[in-house]
Amino acid sequence: MTMQALAASAATTTVDVRSIAPRERHPLIFSTFRALSVGQTLELINDHDPLPLYDHFQAERPGGFGWDYLERGPVWRVRISKIDTVAAPHGKGSCCGACGGA
């Protein structure tokens, strides 16, 4: 990961996954999101509509995030806000690995 892929300010962390291998994107996004405090945001920059990621968040963090499109193509920017510390359904045999496996 390059320094350009991940940048942070006090309340917002920016993750540009356009240069990241597709199989590494969701683990990076979820590990970055887990590190946020409630009230902080992750700004995602992507090369396509990250709707499958939204569905993944719905499954893993229902009620624990906000999702706001900032730009819709050809570069996609989404602000993902941490609004609650919802426990992910991890445990023996329940982790799909997409969040980084923690």
Buried (B, 14 or more C-beta within 10 A) or exposed (E): EEEEBBEBEEEBBBBBBEEBEEEEBBBBBBBBBBEBEEEBBBBBBBBEEBEEBBEBBEEBBEEBBEBEEEEEEEEBBBBBBBBEEEEBEEEEEEBEEBBBEE
